[in-house]
Amino acid sequence: MLINQLAHLSRVSTRALRHYDRLALLSSRRLDNGYRDFDECAVEEVRRIRLLLDIGLNLQAVAQVLPCFTPDGELTSCPTARERLRGQIHEVDSSIAQLQQLRGLLAGTLNNLVDG
């Protein structure tokens, strides 16, 4: 299928699909006219990529975790997936702690406002 068809079916921009293809996250072949040709399974591949991006992994981590999917689209508990997901949880926990600290500072500042 052509990139426009894949973009429509996966609801991802052609620009993003080209980027994923350049990073070898998607596999395509070039037609004689230079157009990218994607297999039907590319829709599922894009779904996996988007899932991993949606949970906060960067594209480098996505590339490392993609091989952990089974052919039917389930993420297995391979060591790479576990390591990357634990790392992402740590980053989220760190962000939450920073936001809680910021909230405390904001609340303290609000409580200390002087009517003027």
C-alpha positions as a Markdown table, in Angstrom:
| # | Residue | x | y | z |
|---|---|---|---|---|
| 1 | Met | 0.0 | 0.0 | 0.0 |
| 2 | Leu | 1.1 | 3.5 | -0.6 |
| 3 | Ile | 2.0 | 5.9 | 2.2 |
| 4 | Asn | -1.2 | 7.9 | 1.8 |
| 5 | Gln | -3.3 | 4.8 | 2.3 |
| 6 | Leu | -1.2 | 3.8 | 5.3 |
| 7 | Ala | -1.6 | 7.3 | 6.8 |
| 8 | His | -5.4 | 7.1 | 6.3 |
| 9 | Leu | -5.7 | 3.6 | 7.8 |
| 10 | Ser | -3.4 | 4.3 | 10.7 |
| 11 | Arg | -4.4 | 7.9 | 11.3 |
| 12 | Val | -0.8 | 9.0 | 11.4 |
| 13 | Ser | 0.6 | 11.7 | 9.2 |
| 14 | Thr | 2.7 | 10.8 | 6.1 |
| 15 | Arg | 5.5 | 12.9 | 7.6 |
| 16 | Ala | 5.6 | 10.7 | 10.7 |
| 17 | Leu | 5.4 | 7.5 | 8.6 |
| 18 | Arg | 8.4 | 8.7 | 6.5 |
| 19 | His | 10.3 | 9.4 | 9.7 |
| 20 | Tyr | 9.5 | 5.9 | 11.1 |
| 21 | Asp | 10.6 | 4.4 | 7.8 |
| 22 | Arg | 13.9 | 6.4 | 7.8 |
| 23 | Leu | 14.5 | 5.1 | 11.3 |
| 24 | Ala | 13.7 | 1.5 | 10.2 |
| 25 | Leu | 10.8 | 1.3 | 12.6 |
| 26 | Leu | 8.6 | 0.4 | 9.6 |
| 27 | Ser | 9.6 | -1.7 | 6.6 |
| 28 | Ser | 8.9 | -0.6 | 3.1 |
| 29 | Arg | 10.2 | -1.2 | -0.3 |
| 30 | Arg | 10.6 | 1.3 | -3.1 |
| 31 | Leu | 8.5 | 0.9 | -6.3 |
| 32 | Asp | 10.0 | 1.7 | -9.7 |
| 33 | Asn | 8.6 | 5.2 | -9.4 |
| 34 | Gly | 10.3 | 5.8 | -6.1 |
| 35 | Tyr | 7.2 | 5.6 | -4.0 |
| 36 | Arg | 7.3 | 3.7 | -0.7 |
| 37 | Asp | 5.2 | 0.5 | -0.7 |
| 38 | Phe | 4.1 | -0.9 | 2.7 |
| 39 | Asp | 2.8 | -4.4 | 3.4 |
| 40 | Glu | -0.7 | -4.7 | 5.0 |
| 41 | Cys | 1.0 | -5.5 | 8.3 |
| 42 | Ala | 2.3 | -1.9 | 8.4 |
| 43 | Val | -1.0 | -0.8 | 10.0 |
| 44 | Glu | -0.3 | -3.0 | 13.0 |
| 45 | Glu | 3.3 | -1.9 | 13.1 |
| 46 | Val | 2.3 | 1.7 | 13.3 |
| 47 | Arg | -0.2 | 0.8 | 16.0 |
| 48 | Arg | 2.6 | -0.7 | 18.0 |
| 49 | Ile | 4.9 | 2.3 | 17.5 |
| 50 | Arg | 2.1 | 4.7 | 18.5 |
| 51 | Leu | 1.3 | 2.6 | 21.6 |
| 52 | Leu | 5.0 | 2.9 | 22.7 |
| 53 | Leu | 5.2 | 6.6 | 22.0 |
| 54 | Asp | 1.9 | 7.2 | 23.8 |
| 55 | Ile | 3.3 | 5.7 | 27.0 |
| 56 | Gly | 6.2 | 8.1 | 26.7 |
| 57 | Leu | 9.0 | 6.1 | 25.1 |
| 58 | Asn | 11.3 | 8.0 | 22.7 |
| 59 | Leu | 11.9 | 6.6 | 19.2 |
| 60 | Gln | 15.2 | 5.0 | 20.3 |
| 61 | Ala | 13.5 | 3.1 | 23.0 |
| 62 | Val | 10.6 | 2.2 | 20.6 |
| 63 | Ala | 13.2 | 0.7 | 18.2 |
| 64 | Gln | 14.5 | -1.5 | 21.1 |
| 65 | Val | 11.1 | -2.6 | 22.3 |
| 66 | Leu | 9.4 | -3.3 | 19.0 |
| 67 | Pro | 11.1 | -6.8 | 18.7 |
| 68 | Cys | 9.4 | -7.7 | 22.0 |
| 69 | Phe | 6.0 | -7.9 | 20.3 |
| 70 | Thr | 4.6 | -11.2 | 19.3 |
| 71 | Pro | 3.3 | -11.6 | 15.7 |
| 72 | Asp | -0.3 | -11.2 | 16.9 |
| 73 | Gly | 0.6 | -7.8 | 18.5 |
| 74 | Glu | 1.1 | -8.7 | 22.2 |
| 75 | Leu | 4.0 | -7.1 | 24.1 |
| 76 | Thr | 6.0 | -9.9 | 25.8 |
| 77 | Ser | 7.9 | -9.5 | 29.0 |
| 78 | Cys | 11.3 | -9.6 | 27.3 |
| 79 | Pro | 14.2 | -8.1 | 29.3 |
| 80 | Thr | 14.4 | -5.0 | 27.0 |
| 81 | Ala | 10.7 | -4.2 | 27.4 |
| 82 | Arg | 10.8 | -4.7 | 31.2 |
| 83 | Glu | 13.9 | -2.5 | 31.5 |
| 84 | Arg | 12.5 | 0.3 | 29.3 |
| 85 | Leu | 9.1 | 0.3 | 31.0 |
| 86 | Arg | 10.6 | 0.4 | 34.4 |
| 87 | Gly | 12.8 | 3.3 | 33.3 |
| 88 | Gln | 9.7 | 5.1 | 32.0 |
| 89 | Ile | 7.9 | 4.5 | 35.3 |
| 90 | His | 10.9 | 6.0 | 37.1 |
| 91 | Glu | 10.8 | 9.1 | 34.8 |
| 92 | Val | 7.1 | 9.5 | 35.5 |
| 93 | Asp | 7.6 | 9.2 | 39.2 |
| 94 | Ser | 10.4 | 11.8 | 39.0 |
| 95 | Ser | 8.1 | 14.2 | 37.1 |
| 96 | Ile | 5.3 | 13.7 | 39.6 |
| 97 | Ala | 7.7 | 14.5 | 42.5 |
| 98 | Gln | 8.9 | 17.7 | 40.7 |
| 99 | Leu | 5.3 | 18.8 | 40.0 |
| 100 | Gln | 4.3 | 18.1 | 43.6 |
| 101 | Gln | 7.2 | 20.3 | 44.8 |
| 102 | Leu | 6.1 | 23.0 | 42.4 |
| 103 | Arg | 2.5 | 22.8 | 43.5 |
| 104 | Gly | 3.7 | 23.2 | 47.1 |
| 105 | Leu | 5.7 | 26.3 | 46.2 |
| 106 | Leu | 2.7 | 27.8 | 44.3 |
| 107 | Ala | 0.3 | 27.0 | 47.2 |
| 108 | Gly | 2.7 | 28.6 | 49.6 |
| 109 | Thr | 3.1 | 31.7 | 47.5 |
| 110 | Leu | -0.7 | 32.0 | 47.1 |
| 111 | Asn | -1.2 | 31.7 | 50.9 |
| 112 | Asn | 1.4 | 34.4 | 51.4 |
| 113 | Leu | -0.1 | 36.9 | 49.0 |
| 114 | Val | -0.7 | 40.3 | 50.7 |
| 115 | Asp | -3.9 | 42.1 | 49.8 |
| 116 | Gly | -2.9 | 45.3 | 48.1 |
